[in-house]
């Protein structure tokens, strides 16, 4: 992932996907945690948590 402002080298991004749950309608809901760490100041950590869904289609 790159930044349109050219600062992507200054940041390290880490993603964790946990807590998969099957929704009654058939899709899976995941908890996605994104951690963004500044390479210049490693103590500067931002964390974003969201829920994401993905539908997987299997060939017949």
C-alpha distance matrix in Angstrom:
0.0 3.8 6.8 9.7 12.0 11.0 10.9 7.7 10.3 12.3 10.3 10.0 8.6 11.0 11.7 15.3 17.0 20.8 23.9 23.9 26.8 28.5 29.3 32.8 31.6 30.0 26.2 24.4 22.9 20.4 19.7 16.0 15.5 12.3 13.2 11.6 13.8 14.7 15.5 18.3 19.8 19.0 21.3 19.1 17.3 16.1 16.2 15.7 17.6 17.9 19.6 18.0 20.1 19.8 22.8 23.5 26.0 28.2 30.1 33.8
3.8 0.0 3.7 6.5 8.5 7.3 7.9 5.3 8.4 10.6 9.6 10.7 10.4 13.5 14.8 18.5 20.5 24.1 27.3 27.4 30.2 31.9 32.5 36.0 34.7 33.2 29.5 27.8 26.1 23.7 22.8 19.0 18.2 14.7 15.0 12.6 14.2 14.1 14.7 17.1 19.0 18.9 21.3 18.8 17.7 16.7 17.6 17.4 19.8 20.3 22.3 21.0 23.2 23.1 26.1 26.9 29.2 31.5 33.3 37.0
6.8 3.7 0.0 3.8 5.2 5.4 6.0 5.2 8.9 10.0 9.6 11.7 11.7 15.1 16.5 20.2 22.2 25.7 28.6 29.0 31.6 33.3 33.6 37.1 35.8 34.7 31.0 29.3 27.3 25.0 23.7 20.1 18.9 15.4 15.3 12.5 14.1 13.5 14.6 16.3 18.1 18.6 20.7 17.7 17.1 15.8 17.2 16.9 19.8 20.4 22.8 21.9 24.4 24.8 27.9 29.1 31.5 34.0 35.9 39.5
9.7 6.5 3.8 0.0 3.8 5.6 7.8 8.4 11.7 12.9 13.1 15.4 15.4 18.8 19.9 23.6 25.3 28.7 31.5 31.7 34.1 35.5 35.5 38.8 37.3 36.4 32.7 31.4 29.5 27.5 26.4 22.9 22.1 18.6 18.8 16.0 17.6 16.7 17.8 19.0 21.0 21.9 23.8 20.7 20.3 18.8 20.3 19.7 22.5 22.7 25.0 24.0 26.2 26.5 29.4 30.7 32.8 35.5 37.2 40.7
12.0 8.5 5.2 3.8 0.0 3.8 5.7 7.9 10.6 11.1 12.1 15.2 16.0 19.6 21.3 25.0 27.1 30.4 33.3 33.8 36.3 38.1 38.1 41.5 40.1 39.3 35.6 34.1 31.9 29.7 28.2 24.7 23.3 19.6 19.2 15.9 16.8 15.1 16.2 16.6 18.8 20.3 22.1 19.0 19.3 18.3 20.4 20.4 23.6 24.3 27.0 26.4 28.9 29.5 32.5 33.9 36.2 38.9 40.6 44.2
11.0 7.3 5.4 5.6 3.8 0.0 3.8 5.7 7.5 8.9 10.5 13.4 14.8 18.5 20.6 24.4 26.8 30.2 33.4 33.9 36.7 38.6 38.9 42.4 41.2 40.0 36.3 34.6 32.6 30.1 28.6 24.9 23.4 19.6 18.8 15.4 15.8 13.9 14.2 14.9 17.6 18.9 21.3 18.7 19.1 18.6 20.8 21.2 24.4 25.4 28.0 27.2 29.8 30.0 33.0 34.0 36.4 38.7 40.4 44.1
10.9 7.9 6.0 7.8 5.7 3.8 0.0 3.8 5.5 5.5 7.2 10.6 12.3 16.1 18.6 22.3 25.0 28.3 31.5 32.5 35.3 37.5 38.0 41.6 40.6 39.5 35.7 33.7 31.5 28.7 26.9 23.2 21.2 17.4 16.0 12.4 12.3 10.2 10.6 11.3 13.8 15.2 17.5 14.9 15.5 15.4 17.9 18.8 22.2 23.7 26.6 26.2 29.1 29.7 32.9 34.0 36.7 39.0 41.0 44.7
7.7 5.3 5.2 8.4 7.9 5.7 3.8 0.0 3.8 5.3 5.4 7.8 9.3 13.0 15.5 19.2 21.9 25.3 28.6 29.4 32.4 34.6 35.3 39.0 38.1 36.7 32.9 30.8 28.7 25.9 24.3 20.5 18.6 14.9 13.8 10.5 10.8 9.7 9.9 11.9 14.1 14.6 17.2 14.9 14.6 14.5 16.4 17.2 20.3 21.7 24.3 23.7 26.4 26.8 30.0 30.9 33.5 35.7 37.7 41.4
10.3 8.4 8.9 11.7 10.6 7.5 5.5 3.8 0.0 3.8 5.5 7.6 10.3 13.8 16.8 20.5 23.5 26.8 30.3 31.3 34.5 36.8 37.9 41.6 40.8 39.3 35.5 33.1 31.2 28.1 26.4 22.6 20.5 16.8 15.0 11.8 10.9 9.2 8.0 9.9 12.8 13.3 16.5 14.9 15.2 16.0 18.1 19.5 22.6 24.3 27.0 26.5 29.2 29.4 32.6 33.2 35.9 37.7 39.7 43.5
12.3 10.6 10.0 12.9 11.1 8.9 5.5 5.3 3.8 0.0 3.8 7.0 10.1 13.6 16.9 20.3 23.6 26.6 30.0 31.4 34.5 37.1 38.0 41.8 41.3 39.9 36.2 33.6 31.3 28.2 26.0 22.3 19.7 16.0 13.7 10.1 8.5 5.9 5.2 6.6 9.3 10.3 13.2 11.5 12.3 13.5 16.1 18.1 21.4 23.6 26.6 26.6 29.7 30.3 33.7 34.6 37.5 39.6 41.8 45.5
10.3 9.6 9.6 13.1 12.1 10.5 7.2 5.4 5.5 3.8 0.0 3.8 6.4 10.0 13.2 16.6 19.8 22.8 26.2 27.6 30.8 33.4 34.4 38.2 37.8 36.4 32.6 30.0 27.7 24.4 22.2 18.5 15.9 12.2 10.0 6.5 5.6 4.7 5.5 8.2 9.6 9.3 12.0 10.0 9.7 10.5 12.7 14.6 17.8 20.0 23.0 23.1 26.2 26.9 30.5 31.4 34.5 36.5 38.9 42.6
10.0 10.7 11.7 15.4 15.2 13.4 10.6 7.8 7.6 7.0 3.8 0.0 3.8 6.8 10.3 13.6 17.0 20.0 23.5 25.0 28.3 31.0 32.3 36.1 35.9 34.3 30.6 27.8 25.6 22.2 20.0 16.4 13.8 10.4 8.1 5.7 5.1 6.4 6.6 10.2 11.0 9.4 12.1 10.9 9.6 10.6 11.9 13.9 16.5 18.8 21.4 21.5 24.5 25.0 28.5 29.2 32.3 34.2 36.6 40.3
8.6 10.4 11.7 15.4 16.0 14.8 12.3 9.3 10.3 10.1 6.4 3.8 0.0 3.8 6.8 10.3 13.5 16.6 20.1 21.4 24.7 27.3 28.5 32.4 32.1 30.5 26.8 24.0 21.8 18.4 16.4 12.7 10.4 7.0 5.8 4.6 6.4 9.0 10.2 13.6 13.8 11.8 13.8 12.3 9.9 9.7 9.8 11.1 13.3 15.3 17.8 17.7 20.7 21.3 24.8 25.6 28.9 30.8 33.5 37.0
11.0 13.5 15.1 18.8 19.6 18.5 16.1 13.0 13.8 13.6 10.0 6.8 3.8 0.0 3.8 6.8 10.3 13.3 16.9 18.3 21.8 24.5 26.1 30.0 30.1 28.3 24.7 21.6 19.5 15.9 13.9 10.4 8.2 5.8 5.1 6.5 8.3 11.6 12.7 16.2 15.9 13.2 14.7 13.8 10.7 10.6 9.5 10.6 11.9 14.0 16.1 16.1 19.0 19.6 23.1 23.8 27.2 28.9 31.8 35.2
11.7 14.8 16.5 19.9 21.3 20.6 18.6 15.5 16.8 16.9 13.2 10.3 6.8 3.8 0.0 3.8 6.7 10.0 13.5 14.7 18.1 20.8 22.4 26.2 26.3 24.5 20.9 17.8 15.7 12.1 10.4 7.0 5.7 4.6 6.4 8.9 11.5 14.9 16.4 19.8 19.3 16.6 17.7 16.5 13.1 12.0 9.8 9.7 9.8 11.2 12.7 12.6 15.3 16.0 19.6 20.3 23.8 25.7 28.7 32.0
15.3 18.5 20.2 23.6 25.0 24.4 22.3 19.2 20.5 20.3 16.6 13.6 10.3 6.8 3.8 0.0 3.8 6.4 10.1 11.7 15.2 18.2 20.1 23.9 24.4 22.6 19.2 15.8 13.7 9.9 8.2 5.8 5.1 6.6 8.5 11.7 14.1 17.7 19.2 22.6 21.7 18.6 19.2 18.5 14.8 13.8 10.9 10.6 9.5 10.8 11.6 11.9 14.4 15.3 18.7 19.4 23.0 24.7 27.9 31.1
17.0 20.5 22.2 25.3 27.1 26.8 25.0 21.9 23.5 23.6 19.8 17.0 13.5 10.3 6.7 3.8 0.0 3.8 7.2 8.1 11.6 14.4 16.5 20.3 20.8 18.8 15.6 12.0 10.2 6.5 5.7 4.6 6.5 8.9 11.6 14.9 17.6 21.2 22.9 26.2 25.3 22.3 22.8 21.8 18.1 16.5 13.3 12.0 9.9 9.9 9.5 9.3 11.3 12.1 15.4 16.1 19.9 21.5 25.0 27.9
20.8 24.1 25.7 28.7 30.4 30.2 28.3 25.3 26.8 26.6 22.8 20.0 16.6 13.3 10.0 6.4 3.8 0.0 3.8 5.9 9.3 12.7 15.0 18.6 19.8 18.0 15.2 11.4 9.5 6.1 5.2 6.5 8.2 11.4 13.8 17.5 19.9 23.7 25.4 28.6 27.3 24.2 24.2 23.5 19.7 18.2 14.7 13.5 10.6 10.7 9.8 10.5 12.1 13.4 16.3 17.1 20.9 22.3 26.0 28.6
23.9 27.3 28.6 31.5 33.3 33.4 31.5 28.6 30.3 30.0 26.2 23.5 20.1 16.9 13.5 10.1 7.2 3.8 0.0 3.8 6.3 9.9 12.2 15.7 17.4 15.8 13.6 9.9 8.0 5.7 5.7 8.7 10.8 14.4 16.9 20.6 23.2 26.9 28.9 31.9 30.4 27.3 27.0 26.3 22.5 20.7 17.0 15.4 12.0 11.5 9.6 10.7 11.7 13.4 15.8 17.0 20.6 22.1 25.9 28.1
23.9 27.4 29.0 31.7 33.8 33.9 32.5 29.4 31.3 31.4 27.6 25.0 21.4 18.3 14.7 11.7 8.1 5.9 3.8 0.0 3.8 6.8 9.6 13.1 14.4 12.4 10.1 6.4 5.6 4.6 7.0 9.7 12.7 16.0 19.0 22.4 25.2 28.9 30.8 34.0 32.8 29.8 29.8 28.8 25.0 23.1 19.4 17.4 14.0 12.5 9.8 9.6 9.4 10.5 12.4 13.4 16.9 18.4 22.2 24.3
26.8 30.2 31.6 34.1 36.3 36.7 35.3 32.4 34.5 34.5 30.8 28.3 24.7 21.8 18.1 15.2 11.6 9.3 6.3 3.8 0.0 3.8 6.3 9.5 11.4 10.0 8.5 5.5 5.2 6.6 9.1 12.4 15.5 18.8 22.0 25.4 28.3 31.9 34.0 37.1 35.8 33.0 32.7 31.6 27.8 25.5 21.8 19.5 15.8 13.8 10.6 10.6 9.7 11.1 12.3 13.7 16.9 18.5 22.3 23.9
28.5 31.9 33.3 35.5 38.1 38.6 37.5 34.6 36.8 37.1 33.4 31.0 27.3 24.5 20.8 18.2 14.4 12.7 9.9 6.8 3.8 0.0 3.8 6.5 8.2 6.4 5.9 4.5 6.3 9.0 12.1 15.1 18.5 21.7 25.0 28.2 31.3 34.9 36.9 40.1 39.0 36.2 36.1 34.8 31.0 28.6 24.9 22.3 18.8 16.3 12.7 11.9 9.8 10.5 10.5 11.9 14.6 16.1 19.8 21.1
29.3 32.5 33.6 35.5 38.1 38.9 38.0 35.3 37.9 38.0 34.4 32.3 28.5 26.1 22.4 20.1 16.5 15.0 12.2 9.6 6.3 3.8 0.0 3.8 5.4 5.4 5.4 5.7 6.7 10.3 13.1 16.2 19.6 22.6 26.1 29.1 32.5 35.9 38.2 41.2 40.0 37.5 37.2 35.6 31.9 29.2 25.5 22.5 19.0 16.1 12.3 11.8 9.4 10.8 10.6 12.9 15.3 17.4 20.9 21.9
32.8 36.0 37.1 38.8 41.5 42.4 41.6 39.0 41.6 41.8 38.2 36.1 32.4 30.0 26.2 23.9 20.3 18.6 15.7 13.1 9.5 6.5 3.8 0.0 3.8 5.4 7.6 9.1 10.6 14.1 16.9 20.0 23.4 26.4 29.9 32.9 36.3 39.7 42.0 45.0 43.8 41.3 40.9 39.3 35.6 32.8 29.2 26.2 22.6 19.6 15.9 15.4 12.8 13.8 12.7 14.8 16.3 18.2 21.4 21.8
31.6 34.7 35.8 37.3 40.1 41.2 40.6 38.1 40.8 41.3 37.8 35.9 32.1 30.1 26.3 24.4 20.8 19.8 17.4 14.4 11.4 8.2 5.4 3.8 0.0 3.8 6.1 9.0 10.9 14.6 17.7 20.3 23.9 26.5 30.2 32.9 36.4 39.6 42.0 45.0 44.1 41.7 41.6 39.7 36.1 33.2 29.7 26.4 23.1 19.8 16.1 14.8 11.7 12.1 10.4 12.7 13.9 16.1 19.1 19.5
30.0 33.2 34.7 36.4 39.3 40.0 39.5 36.7 39.3 39.9 36.4 34.3 30.5 28.3 24.5 22.6 18.8 18.0 15.8 12.4 10.0 6.4 5.4 5.4 3.8 0.0 3.8 6.8 9.8 13.2 16.7 19.0 22.8 25.3 29.0 31.8 35.2 38.5 40.5 43.7 43.0 40.5 40.6 38.9 35.2 32.5 29.0 26.0 22.7 19.6 15.8 14.0 10.6 10.2 8.1 9.6 10.9 12.8 16.1 16.7
26.2 29.5 31.0 32.7 35.6 36.3 35.7 32.9 35.5 36.2 32.6 30.6 26.8 24.7 20.9 19.2 15.6 15.2 13.6 10.1 8.5 5.9 5.4 7.6 6.1 3.8 0.0 3.8 6.7 10.0 13.5 15.6 19.4 21.8 25.4 28.1 31.6 34.8 36.9 40.0 39.4 36.9 37.1 35.4 31.7 29.0 25.6 22.5 19.5 16.3 12.6 10.4 6.9 6.5 5.3 7.7 10.1 12.6 16.1 17.6
24.4 27.8 29.3 31.4 34.1 34.6 33.7 30.8 33.1 33.6 30.0 27.8 24.0 21.6 17.8 15.8 12.0 11.4 9.9 6.4 5.5 4.5 5.7 9.1 9.0 6.8 3.8 0.0 3.8 6.5 10.2 12.4 16.1 18.8 22.3 25.3 28.6 31.9 34.0 37.1 36.3 33.8 33.9 32.4 28.6 26.1 22.6 19.8 16.6 13.8 10.2 8.4 5.8 6.0 6.8 8.7 11.9 14.1 17.8 19.7
22.9 26.1 27.3 29.5 31.9 32.6 31.5 28.7 31.2 31.3 27.7 25.6 21.8 19.5 15.7 13.7 10.2 9.5 8.0 5.6 5.2 6.3 6.7 10.6 10.9 9.8 6.7 3.8 0.0 3.8 7.0 9.5 13.1 16.0 19.5 22.5 25.9 29.2 31.5 34.5 33.5 31.0 30.9 29.3 25.5 22.9 19.3 16.4 13.1 10.3 6.6 5.7 4.6 7.0 9.2 11.6 15.1 17.5 21.2 23.3
20.4 23.7 25.0 27.5 29.7 30.1 28.7 25.9 28.1 28.2 24.4 22.2 18.4 15.9 12.1 9.9 6.5 6.1 5.7 4.6 6.6 9.0 10.3 14.1 14.6 13.2 10.0 6.5 3.8 0.0 3.8 6.1 9.7 12.7 16.1 19.2 22.4 25.9 28.0 31.1 30.1 27.5 27.4 26.0 22.2 19.8 16.2 13.7 10.5 8.4 5.6 5.2 6.2 8.2 11.2 13.1 16.8 19.0 22.7 25.2
19.7 22.8 23.7 26.4 28.2 28.6 26.9 24.3 26.4 26.0 22.2 20.0 16.4 13.9 10.4 8.2 5.7 5.2 5.7 7.0 9.1 12.1 13.1 16.9 17.7 16.7 13.5 10.2 7.0 3.8 0.0 3.8 6.6 10.0 13.2 16.5 19.6 23.1 25.5 28.4 27.1 24.4 24.1 22.7 18.9 16.5 12.8 10.5 7.1 5.9 4.6 6.4 8.9 11.4 14.7 16.7 20.4 22.7 26.3 28.9
16.0 19.0 20.1 22.9 24.7 24.9 23.2 20.5 22.6 22.3 18.5 16.4 12.7 10.4 7.0 5.8 4.6 6.5 8.7 9.7 12.4 15.1 16.2 20.0 20.3 19.0 15.6 12.4 9.5 6.1 3.8 0.0 3.8 6.5 10.0 13.1 16.3 19.8 22.1 25.1 24.0 21.5 21.5 20.0 16.2 13.9 10.4 8.2 5.8 5.4 6.0 6.7 9.9 11.8 15.5 17.2 21.0 23.3 26.7 29.6
15.5 18.2 18.9 22.1 23.3 23.4 21.2 18.6 20.5 19.7 15.9 13.8 10.4 8.2 5.7 5.1 6.5 8.2 10.8 12.7 15.5 18.5 19.6 23.4 23.9 22.8 19.4 16.1 13.1 9.7 6.6 3.8 0.0 3.8 6.6 10.0 13.0 16.5 19.0 21.8 20.5 17.9 17.8 16.3 12.5 10.4 6.9 5.7 4.5 6.6 8.7 10.2 13.6 15.6 19.3 20.9 24.6 26.8 30.2 33.2
12.3 14.7 15.4 18.6 19.6 19.6 17.4 14.9 16.8 16.0 12.2 10.4 7.0 5.8 4.6 6.6 8.9 11.4 14.4 16.0 18.8 21.7 22.6 26.4 26.5 25.3 21.8 18.8 16.0 12.7 10.0 6.5 3.8 0.0 3.8 6.6 9.9 13.3 15.7 18.6 17.6 15.4 15.7 13.9 10.3 8.2 5.6 5.2 6.4 8.6 11.2 12.1 15.5 17.1 20.9 22.4 25.9 28.2 31.3 34.6
13.2 15.0 15.3 18.8 19.2 18.8 16.0 13.8 15.0 13.7 10.0 8.1 5.8 5.1 6.4 8.5 11.6 13.8 16.9 19.0 22.0 25.0 26.1 29.9 30.2 29.0 25.4 22.3 19.5 16.1 13.2 10.0 6.6 3.8 0.0 3.8 6.4 10.0 12.5 15.3 14.0 11.6 12.0 10.4 6.8 5.7 4.5 6.6 8.8 11.8 14.7 15.8 19.3 20.8 24.6 25.9 29.5 31.6 34.7 38.0
11.6 12.6 12.5 16.0 15.9 15.4 12.4 10.5 11.8 10.1 6.5 5.7 4.6 6.5 8.9 11.7 14.9 17.5 20.6 22.4 25.4 28.2 29.1 32.9 32.9 31.8 28.1 25.3 22.5 19.2 16.5 13.1 10.0 6.6 3.8 0.0 3.8 6.7 9.5 12.1 11.3 9.7 10.6 8.4 5.7 5.2 6.4 8.5 11.6 14.3 17.4 18.3 21.7 23.1 26.8 28.1 31.5 33.7 36.6 40.0
13.8 14.2 14.1 17.6 16.8 15.8 12.3 10.8 10.9 8.5 5.6 5.1 6.4 8.3 11.5 14.1 17.6 19.9 23.2 25.2 28.3 31.3 32.5 36.3 36.4 35.2 31.6 28.6 25.9 22.4 19.6 16.3 13.0 9.9 6.4 3.8 0.0 3.8 6.3 8.8 7.9 6.0 7.6 6.0 4.6 6.6 8.8 11.7 14.8 17.8 20.9 21.9 25.3 26.5 30.2 31.3 34.7 36.8 39.6 43.1
14.7 14.1 13.5 16.7 15.1 13.9 10.2 9.7 9.2 5.9 4.7 6.4 9.0 11.6 14.9 17.7 21.2 23.7 26.9 28.9 31.9 34.9 35.9 39.7 39.6 38.5 34.8 31.9 29.2 25.9 23.1 19.8 16.5 13.3 10.0 6.7 3.8 0.0 3.8 5.4 5.2 5.3 7.5 5.7 6.7 8.8 11.8 14.6 18.0 20.8 24.1 24.9 28.3 29.5 33.2 34.3 37.6 39.7 42.3 45.9
15.5 14.7 14.6 17.8 16.2 14.2 10.6 9.9 8.0 5.2 5.5 6.6 10.2 12.7 16.4 19.2 22.9 25.4 28.9 30.8 34.0 36.9 38.2 42.0 42.0 40.5 36.9 34.0 31.5 28.0 25.5 22.1 19.0 15.7 12.5 9.5 6.3 3.8 0.0 3.8 5.5 5.6 9.0 8.7 9.9 12.3 15.0 17.9 21.0 23.8 26.9 27.4 30.6 31.4 35.0 35.8 38.9 40.7 43.2 46.9
18.3 17.1 16.3 19.0 16.6 14.9 11.3 11.9 9.9 6.6 8.2 10.2 13.6 16.2 19.8 22.6 26.2 28.6 31.9 34.0 37.1 40.1 41.2 45.0 45.0 43.7 40.0 37.1 34.5 31.1 28.4 25.1 21.8 18.6 15.3 12.1 8.8 5.4 3.8 0.0 3.8 6.3 9.0 8.7 11.2 13.8 17.0 20.0 23.3 26.2 29.5 30.3 33.6 34.6 38.2 39.2 42.4 44.3 46.8 50.4
19.8 19.0 18.1 21.0 18.8 17.6 13.8 14.1 12.8 9.3 9.6 11.0 13.8 15.9 19.3 21.7 25.3 27.3 30.4 32.8 35.8 39.0 40.0 43.8 44.1 43.0 39.4 36.3 33.5 30.1 27.1 24.0 20.5 17.6 14.0 11.3 7.9 5.2 5.5 3.8 0.0 3.9 5.4 5.6 8.7 11.8 15.1 18.4 21.7 24.9 28.3 29.5 33.0 34.4 38.1 39.2 42.6 44.5 47.3 50.8
19.0 18.9 18.6 21.9 20.3 18.9 15.2 14.6 13.3 10.3 9.3 9.4 11.8 13.2 16.6 18.6 22.3 24.2 27.3 29.8 33.0 36.2 37.5 41.3 41.7 40.5 36.9 33.8 31.0 27.5 24.4 21.5 17.9 15.4 11.6 9.7 6.0 5.3 5.6 6.3 3.9 0.0 3.8 5.3 6.9 10.5 13.2 16.7 19.6 23.0 26.2 27.4 30.8 32.2 35.8 36.8 40.3 42.1 44.9 48.4
21.3 21.3 20.7 23.8 22.1 21.3 17.5 17.2 16.5 13.2 12.0 12.1 13.8 14.7 17.7 19.2 22.8 24.2 27.0 29.8 32.7 36.1 37.2 40.9 41.6 40.6 37.1 33.9 30.9 27.4 24.1 21.5 17.8 15.7 12.0 10.6 7.6 7.5 9.0 9.0 5.4 3.8 0.0 3.8 5.9 9.6 12.3 16.0 18.8 22.4 25.8 27.5 31.1 32.8 36.5 37.8 41.3 43.3 46.3 49.7
19.1 18.8 17.7 20.7 19.0 18.7 14.9 14.9 14.9 11.5 10.0 10.9 12.3 13.8 16.5 18.5 21.8 23.5 26.3 28.8 31.6 34.8 35.6 39.3 39.7 38.9 35.4 32.4 29.3 26.0 22.7 20.0 16.3 13.9 10.4 8.4 6.0 5.7 8.7 8.7 5.6 5.3 3.8 0.0 3.8 6.8 10.2 13.6 16.8 20.2 23.7 25.4 29.0 30.9 34.6 36.1 39.6 41.9 44.8 48.2
17.3 17.7 17.1 20.3 19.3 19.1 15.5 14.6 15.2 12.3 9.7 9.6 9.9 10.7 13.1 14.8 18.1 19.7 22.5 25.0 27.8 31.0 31.9 35.6 36.1 35.2 31.7 28.6 25.5 22.2 18.9 16.2 12.5 10.3 6.8 5.7 4.6 6.7 9.9 11.2 8.7 6.9 5.9 3.8 0.0 3.8 6.6 10.2 13.2 16.7 20.1 21.8 25.5 27.3 31.1 32.6 36.2 38.4 41.4 44.7
16.1 16.7 15.8 18.8 18.3 18.6 15.4 14.5 16.0 13.5 10.5 10.6 9.7 10.6 12.0 13.8 16.5 18.2 20.7 23.1 25.5 28.6 29.2 32.8 33.2 32.5 29.0 26.1 22.9 19.8 16.5 13.9 10.4 8.2 5.7 5.2 6.6 8.8 12.3 13.8 11.8 10.5 9.6 6.8 3.8 0.0 3.8 6.8 10.3 13.5 17.1 18.9 22.6 24.7 28.5 30.3 33.8 36.3 39.4 42.6
16.2 17.6 17.2 20.3 20.4 20.8 17.9 16.4 18.1 16.1 12.7 11.9 9.8 9.5 9.8 10.9 13.3 14.7 17.0 19.4 21.8 24.9 25.5 29.2 29.7 29.0 25.6 22.6 19.3 16.2 12.8 10.4 6.9 5.6 4.5 6.4 8.8 11.8 15.0 17.0 15.1 13.2 12.3 10.2 6.6 3.8 0.0 3.8 6.7 10.1 13.6 15.6 19.4 21.6 25.4 27.3 30.9 33.3 36.6 39.7
15.7 17.4 16.9 19.7 20.4 21.2 18.8 17.2 19.5 18.1 14.6 13.9 11.1 10.6 9.7 10.6 12.0 13.5 15.4 17.4 19.5 22.3 22.5 26.2 26.4 26.0 22.5 19.8 16.4 13.7 10.5 8.2 5.7 5.2 6.6 8.5 11.7 14.6 17.9 20.0 18.4 16.7 16.0 13.6 10.2 6.8 3.8 0.0 3.8 6.7 10.3 12.4 16.1 18.6 22.4 24.6 28.2 30.8 34.1 37.1
17.6 19.8 19.8 22.5 23.6 24.4 22.2 20.3 22.6 21.4 17.8 16.5 13.3 11.9 9.8 9.5 9.9 10.6 12.0 14.0 15.8 18.8 19.0 22.6 23.1 22.7 19.5 16.6 13.1 10.5 7.1 5.8 4.5 6.4 8.8 11.6 14.8 18.0 21.0 23.3 21.7 19.6 18.8 16.8 13.2 10.3 6.7 3.8 0.0 3.8 7.1 9.8 13.5 16.3 19.9 22.2 25.9 28.5 31.9 34.7
17.9 20.3 20.4 22.7 24.3 25.4 23.7 21.7 24.3 23.6 20.0 18.8 15.3 14.0 11.2 10.8 9.9 10.7 11.5 12.5 13.8 16.3 16.1 19.6 19.8 19.6 16.3 13.8 10.3 8.4 5.9 5.4 6.6 8.6 11.8 14.3 17.8 20.8 23.8 26.2 24.9 23.0 22.4 20.2 16.7 13.5 10.1 6.7 3.8 0.0 3.8 6.5 10.2 13.3 16.8 19.4 23.0 25.8 29.2 31.9
19.6 22.3 22.8 25.0 27.0 28.0 26.6 24.3 27.0 26.6 23.0 21.4 17.8 16.1 12.7 11.6 9.5 9.8 9.6 9.8 10.6 12.7 12.3 15.9 16.1 15.8 12.6 10.2 6.6 5.6 4.6 6.0 8.7 11.2 14.7 17.4 20.9 24.1 26.9 29.5 28.3 26.2 25.8 23.7 20.1 17.1 13.6 10.3 7.1 3.8 0.0 3.8 6.9 10.3 13.6 16.4 20.0 22.8 26.3 28.8
18.0 21.0 21.9 24.0 26.4 27.2 26.2 23.7 26.5 26.6 23.1 21.5 17.7 16.1 12.6 11.9 9.3 10.5 10.7 9.6 10.6 11.9 11.8 15.4 14.8 14.0 10.4 8.4 5.7 5.2 6.4 6.7 10.2 12.1 15.8 18.3 21.9 24.9 27.4 30.3 29.5 27.4 27.5 25.4 21.8 18.9 15.6 12.4 9.8 6.5 3.8 0.0 3.8 6.8 10.3 13.1 16.6 19.5 22.9 25.5
20.1 23.2 24.4 26.2 28.9 29.8 29.1 26.4 29.2 29.7 26.2 24.5 20.7 19.0 15.3 14.4 11.3 12.1 11.7 9.4 9.7 9.8 9.4 12.8 11.7 10.6 6.9 5.8 4.6 6.2 8.9 9.9 13.6 15.5 19.3 21.7 25.3 28.3 30.6 33.6 33.0 30.8 31.1 29.0 25.5 22.6 19.4 16.1 13.5 10.2 6.9 3.8 0.0 3.8 6.8 9.9 13.2 16.3 19.6 22.0
19.8 23.1 24.8 26.5 29.5 30.0 29.7 26.8 29.4 30.3 26.9 25.0 21.3 19.6 16.0 15.3 12.1 13.4 13.4 10.5 11.1 10.5 10.8 13.8 12.1 10.2 6.5 6.0 7.0 8.2 11.4 11.8 15.6 17.1 20.8 23.1 26.5 29.5 31.4 34.6 34.4 32.2 32.8 30.9 27.3 24.7 21.6 18.6 16.3 13.3 10.3 6.8 3.8 0.0 3.8 6.4 9.7 12.8 16.1 18.7
22.8 26.1 27.9 29.4 32.5 33.0 32.9 30.0 32.6 33.7 30.5 28.5 24.8 23.1 19.6 18.7 15.4 16.3 15.8 12.4 12.3 10.5 10.6 12.7 10.4 8.1 5.3 6.8 9.2 11.2 14.7 15.5 19.3 20.9 24.6 26.8 30.2 33.2 35.0 38.2 38.1 35.8 36.5 34.6 31.1 28.5 25.4 22.4 19.9 16.8 13.6 10.3 6.8 3.8 0.0 3.8 6.5 9.8 13.0 15.3
23.5 26.9 29.1 30.7 33.9 34.0 34.0 30.9 33.2 34.6 31.4 29.2 25.6 23.8 20.3 19.4 16.1 17.1 17.0 13.4 13.7 11.9 12.9 14.8 12.7 9.6 7.7 8.7 11.6 13.1 16.7 17.2 20.9 22.4 25.9 28.1 31.3 34.3 35.8 39.2 39.2 36.8 37.8 36.1 32.6 30.3 27.3 24.6 22.2 19.4 16.4 13.1 9.9 6.4 3.8 0.0 3.8 6.5 9.9 12.5
26.0 29.2 31.5 32.8 36.2 36.4 36.7 33.5 35.9 37.5 34.5 32.3 28.9 27.2 23.8 23.0 19.9 20.9 20.6 16.9 16.9 14.6 15.3 16.3 13.9 10.9 10.1 11.9 15.1 16.8 20.4 21.0 24.6 25.9 29.5 31.5 34.7 37.6 38.9 42.4 42.6 40.3 41.3 39.6 36.2 33.8 30.9 28.2 25.9 23.0 20.0 16.6 13.2 9.7 6.5 3.8 0.0 3.8 6.6 9.1
28.2 31.5 34.0 35.5 38.9 38.7 39.0 35.7 37.7 39.6 36.5 34.2 30.8 28.9 25.7 24.7 21.5 22.3 22.1 18.4 18.5 16.1 17.4 18.2 16.1 12.8 12.6 14.1 17.5 19.0 22.7 23.3 26.8 28.2 31.6 33.7 36.8 39.7 40.7 44.3 44.5 42.1 43.3 41.9 38.4 36.3 33.3 30.8 28.5 25.8 22.8 19.5 16.3 12.8 9.8 6.5 3.8 0.0 3.8 6.4
30.1 33.3 35.9 37.2 40.6 40.4 41.0 37.7 39.7 41.8 38.9 36.6 33.5 31.8 28.7 27.9 25.0 26.0 25.9 22.2 22.3 19.8 20.9 21.4 19.1 16.1 16.1 17.8 21.2 22.7 26.3 26.7 30.2 31.3 34.7 36.6 39.6 42.3 43.2 46.8 47.3 44.9 46.3 44.8 41.4 39.4 36.6 34.1 31.9 29.2 26.3 22.9 19.6 16.1 13.0 9.9 6.6 3.8 0.0 3.8
33.8 37.0 39.5 40.7 44.2 44.1 44.7 41.4 43.5 45.5 42.6 40.3 37.0 35.2 32.0 31.1 27.9 28.6 28.1 24.3 23.9 21.1 21.9 21.8 19.5 16.7 17.6 19.7 23.3 25.2 28.9 29.6 33.2 34.6 38.0 40.0 43.1 45.9 46.9 50.4 50.8 48.4 49.7 48.2 44.7 42.6 39.7 37.1 34.7 31.9 28.8 25.5 22.0 18.7 15.3 12.5 9.1 6.4 3.8 0.0
